[in-house]
Amino acid sequence: MKKKRTKLLVFFALAGILVLFYMIGESYCEGLSRGSSLEEKNEVMCKYKYDMIVDSPNSSFWQAVYDCAQEWAQKNDAILELRGSGRESDYSKLDYMNMSIASNSDGIILQYSGEQGLEAKINEAVQKGIPVVTVMGDAVHSKRQSFVGVSDYQLGSAYGEKVAEYVTEDTESILILLKKNIDDMNQSQIYTQISNAAQAKAGSLQNIQITGKNLRLTGTFETEEAVTDIFQQRDKIPDILVCMDEETTECARQAVLDFNLAGKVTIIGYYSSEDILTAVEKGVISVTCDVDTEQLGRYSIEALTAYQKDGRTNSYYNVDINFLDKNAVREMRRKGVSG
Amino acid sequence: MKQLRWKDFSLVSKIVIEVGMIAVLLFAMNMLFYVRINNSMQKMDNVYASNAELTELSQVFEKVQDNMYKYLKVKNSQTLLDYYQNEAKYRNELEKLNEDNINDPVKLLERNIRKMSETYLDCTAETVAAKRGRNVEQYKRKYDDATKLYRYIQSSIDELNNLMFQENSSTYAVLRAVMRYLEISNSVIMIIIVAGGMLLLIQATRNMFVPLSNMAETAQLVGQGNFHVKMHDTDAQDELGTVTRAFNTMVENLDLYMARTKASMEKEQQMMERELLMENHLKEAQLKYLQSQINPHFLFNSLNAGAQLAMMEDAEQTGIFVEKMADFFRYNVKKGQEDATLGEELEAVDNYIYILNVRFAGDIHFSKEVDESLENVRMPSMILQPVVENAVNHGIRDIEWEGKIHLTVTGDADYIRISVKDNGKGMTQEQIEGVLSGNREHRNEEGDSTGIGMNNVISRLELYYEESGLMEINSEGEGKGTEAVIYIPVHEN
């Protein structure tokens, strides 16, 4: 009798193990098949949807801005889409504006660089109840709700100060690389500010040739070619090269290295990507202007949120800029390492 | 209601149930695997369904644009109808797309496509309306807008398709892994179940056949003559239970028959032994006579001749004496081999007393009291005479007073009681026990005896009637006489 009971027990234990085995397997299987879609399950539904339209959405500068802005957007019940970041398309900012308007976006963050028709688009969007916030470049004459960034005047005088620091007696030429949709350099506040500051430093005796070059983009890789062109004309290589965006700065750095001109050409750069910082540290780039990306992102969203909530917003948000030279970068790294 | 027990099922049912259960288990397992694999296959089928749907959406979308273009080109009611149909269809398709602001690239793209499409459809509607209203400038402008939107939407759909394809591809890879897992787990489960089933089947079959092999062993033992082995008792109602019980009953019965046969054989043996013994005793008695009377016929004839001679000489007394002697010896010789009647026995006693009285000049006073109806009762021969002789030789011989012997024959329903009583020396209790147990022989007086001892008489009586205690000797002590009583069972007659 006892033997029989033991047998029965063993039988049931085996059956139990089998069932357990099967169930574990099944749940593993379920988990596996659900695992793939699990990541997307973490979906958040938001009230607002904003679009961000910038020149080079994949640059680390705009990525940094986007990351901050998205963070703030989420805090304010909104999602932010960085237009053109995911695809290799030849859509212009105008096209993206069209798309945003057509898809009833709740707000547009736009980097305005003076493209033709863009102001009209801004006005169209605003007319359709979509608030537009311009960043880094302002469309002063449009109906945009707000501008976030550094005004050209401010940026120009800051750069002017820096350029003036590097102007010596031997300085013969200064080249300013801009990306603006303007026909005459004199229309650019940046150019005039830098130019004025440099001239003031040099004084009337020294004749410094100050040129502005507009790298208005018409196609891919254009910047690289334009910068390389400058360095290929041996006699026309400037003593001070002022770059007003990240891409140009990186191209200039590469060209200086390629043409073995490190230390001979003073580059005043823009933005603090890893490559640029390393270049500053090594002395390839003399100094770089660091725009506070966090402020940029945050203020953009704040402007839109304020408009959605109250129907109006500040028309101007000022973002801090900061120049980093070799010592400052080292200091920063030291803090970064120890902190 | 009777409880249904496993051991009550027949062997065929048991095997059918066991094999059936394993078959059902395997079948169920197969079905399970089928369902599992089918599920996965379905999931796999569904993987690219979203891409297919999107492609369909894109096609309908193209048709809307196409129909609008055709209508603008040639104002045709059929194309207008087509346009409206496709527009409705496209709106339906759009319903499937997400319209909420969700932070997922796919969902966001869906939302954009949906919203843009709505704008686009408004735009096309305006275009068509303008065309119908012949507002040339407006429909051209609206058509340009619509076409621009068309390009945006189409590229967005392409992008979405791409995104979905990437996502689906990873899902597909996962499903491939799931299928692989299913394959392995199915094999493992199958192996376990088949092995377990085999073990169970072996166990069950063994359980079934253990009683059979036990029975074979037991049967061998029984065949060797051991009837005390038995199978374990069972109340199972299957064939094995029936066979086990039948086997046990058979062994029991065999045992019983053997015991009976043995008993009857023993009885037979006993009977044979008894007969042999009786014959021996008779032979012994006869031998005694033959020893003492070498040629009885010669002696009878001589005695007869003597009796005739006495008659002729007118010696009547002598003649009677010799005749009685002759009768006595003749009876001894004749009846030595068979039984006799009580009357014949009494006659022999009379003759013997007569002879003794002649010899001892009438010293023996013999009297008898006989129920004459009992004279024809048969009994072993030569019983009474030795008893009377005993009474004469050991009772009244050499006594000072007058010796008397009294013989009484009475009867009741069970026994005939023959009492031989003397007033002689009497016996002690020891002597009585010695005589009755047959230990004590009176060999010293053999010379004057007819030769048959008391133990011979007792033995023959007991053998004849197969009963003991048929002789009884009573004496109140020395000098107070002795009574020997013989009981003859009546039922034998």
Interface residues (C-beta under 8 A of the other chain):
Chain A: K7 F11 L14 L18 F21 Y22 G25 Y28 C29 L32 S33 G35 S36 S37 E40 E43 V44 M45 C46 K47 Y48 K49 Q74 A78 I79 E81 G86 R87 S89 Y91 D95 N98 M99 I101 A102 S103 N104 D106
Chain B: S40 K43 D100 N101 I102 N103 D104 P105 V106 K107 L108 R111 N112 K115 M116 E118 T119 Y120 K148 L149 Y152 S155 S156 E159 E167 S170 T171 V174 L175 A177 V178 Y181 L182 S185 V188 I189 I192 I193 G196 L200 Q203
